[in-house]
Amino acid sequence: MPATATEIPDATMTKREACEFLGKSARSVVDYVKAGRLSVEYVSGRTGRQAVFHRAEVERLKRDIETPLVRQGFATLAARNDETENGVTDSRLIRDAPLAARSLAEMFRAALPQSPAPKPWLDLKGAVEYSGLPASYLLSQARAGKPWAINVGSEKQARWRFNRDALAATA
């Protein structure tokens, strides 16, 4: 049989008390319940069923909310899984937070889109920027038939492309 409102143990708090303690709205507390970060029990109250939360669990959630994500890192996530029987996290597991933060930063960097591979053929402007050679020299070598330059235009309107790897060896 569910407990009545007068029988709510001291180890729990109502939704209103949890909201005040966390500094969050009732909607946020419901979202924490849906996300599995907070568990709820229902007891009979004056106006029907009343949601109650375990005090230790609400206190842990408040610590998690107030701790920046980078500082939490993987060590805090591991610590959540290794809580002691009284619900208090072993603080020794959080000592590796800087290492975990670096690992977290590397994970985010790996998830970012990588820059595309450099184009193997460059136009005249790109070839000048890449090699540092003057445009007049590159054009004279291209007209002389060097294999690292090809004309992709017509004979009347030449449009030269220069091979990046060959330019690196030439410069």
C-alpha positions in Angstrom: 0.0 0.0 0.0 1.5 3.4 -0.9 2.6 5.8 1.8 0.4 8.8 2.6 1.7 12.4 2.4 2.3 12.4 6.2 4.4 9.2 5.8 6.9 10.6 3.2 10.3 9.7 4.6 13.0 12.3 5.2 15.2 10.7 2.6 12.8 11.9 -0.2 11.6 15.3 -1.4 8.5 16.4 -3.3 8.7 17.7 -6.9 8.4 21.3 -5.6 11.2 20.8 -3.2 13.3 19.1 -5.9 12.6 22.1 -8.2 13.7 24.6 -5.6 16.8 22.6 -4.6 17.9 22.2 -8.2 16.9 25.7 -9.2 15.0 24.3 -12.2 11.4 24.3 -13.4 9.0 21.4 -12.9 9.2 20.8 -16.6 13.0 20.4 -16.3 12.6 17.9 -13.5 10.2 15.9 -15.6 12.7 16.0 -18.4 15.4 14.6 -16.1 13.1 11.8 -15.2 12.4 11.0 -18.9 16.2 11.1 -19.6 16.8 8.6 -16.8 18.9 11.0 -14.7 16.4 11.0 -11.9 13.9 8.3 -10.7 10.5 9.1 -9.3 8.1 7.3 -7.0 4.5 8.1 -6.4 2.7 8.3 -3.1 -0.8 9.2 -2.1 -1.0 12.9 -1.2 -3.8 15.2 -0.2 -4.9 15.9 -3.8 -4.0 12.5 -5.2 -0.8 10.9 -6.3 2.3 12.9 -5.5 5.8 12.5 -7.1 8.7 12.1 -4.6 12.4 11.8 -5.3 15.3 10.3 -3.3 17.2 13.1 -1.7 20.7 11.6 -2.4 19.8 11.2 -6.1 18.6 14.8 -6.4 21.8 16.0 -4.6 23.9 13.9 -7.1 22.0 15.4 -10.0 22.6 19.0 -8.7 26.4 18.2 -8.5 26.3 16.9 -12.0 24.4 20.0 -13.3 26.8 22.4 -11.6 30.0 20.6 -12.8 31.1 21.7 -16.3 31.0 19.0 -18.9 34.7 19.2 -19.8 35.6 18.9 -16.1 33.3 15.9 -15.7 34.9 14.1 -18.6 34.9 10.4 -18.8 36.0 10.0 -15.2 32.8 11.4 -13.8 30.8 9.2 -16.2 32.7 6.2 -15.0 32.2 7.3 -11.4 28.4 7.4 -11.8 28.5 3.7 -12.6 30.7 3.0 -9.6 28.7 4.7 -6.9 28.9 3.4 -3.4 25.8 1.9 -1.7 24.9 5.2 0.0 24.8 7.0 -3.3 28.0 9.1 -2.8 30.4 9.1 -5.7 34.0 8.0 -4.9 35.9 11.2 -5.5 39.2 9.3 -6.3 37.7 8.4 -9.7 37.4 12.1 -10.7 41.1 12.8 -10.2 41.8 11.9 -13.8 39.5 14.6 -15.1 42.2 16.6 -17.0 43.1 13.4 -18.8 39.5 12.7 -19.5 38.9 16.3 -20.7 41.8 15.9 -23.2 40.3 12.6 -24.4 37.0 14.3 -24.7 38.5 17.1 -26.8 40.2 14.6 -29.1 36.9 12.8 -29.6 35.2 16.1 -30.6 38.0 17.0 -32.9 37.7 13.6 -34.6 34.0 14.1 -35.0 34.5 17.4 -36.9 34.5 17.3 -40.7 37.9 16.8 -42.0 39.4 19.2 -44.6 39.3 17.8 -48.1 42.4 16.3 -49.6 44.4 19.0 -51.6 43.6 19.2 -55.3 46.4 17.5 -57.3 46.2 20.1 -60.1 46.4 23.9 -59.5 45.6 26.9 -61.7 48.2 29.5 -62.3 47.3 31.6 -59.2 47.2 28.5 -56.9 50.6 27.3 -58.4 52.2 30.7 -57.7 50.8 30.7 -54.1 51.8 27.0 -53.5 55.3 27.1 -55.0 56.4 30.7 -54.5 57.7 30.8 -58.0 56.8 33.8 -60.2 53.9 33.4 -62.7 56.2 34.4 -65.6 58.5 31.5 -64.8 55.7 29.0 -64.5 54.1 30.1 -67.8 57.5 30.0 -69.6 58.1 26.4 -68.4 54.5 25.4 -69.3 54.9 26.7 -72.8 58.3 24.9 -73.1 56.4 21.6 -72.5 57.3 20.7 -69.0 55.3 17.5 -68.0 54.0 19.1 -64.8 51.9 21.6 -66.7 49.0 20.9 -69.0 46.9 23.2 -71.1 43.2 22.6 -70.5 42.1 25.4 -72.7 42.4 26.0 -76.4 45.5 27.0 -78.3 44.2 30.5 -78.7 43.1 30.8 -75.1 45.5 28.7 -72.9 44.4 27.7 -69.4 47.2 26.0 -67.6 47.1 23.6 -64.8 50.1 22.6 -62.7 50.7 19.4 -60.8 51.0 20.0 -57.1 53.5 17.1 -56.4 55.8 18.1 -59.3 55.8 21.7 -58.2 56.8 20.6 -54.7 59.8 18.8 -56.2 60.7 21.8 -58.5 60.5 24.6 -55.9 
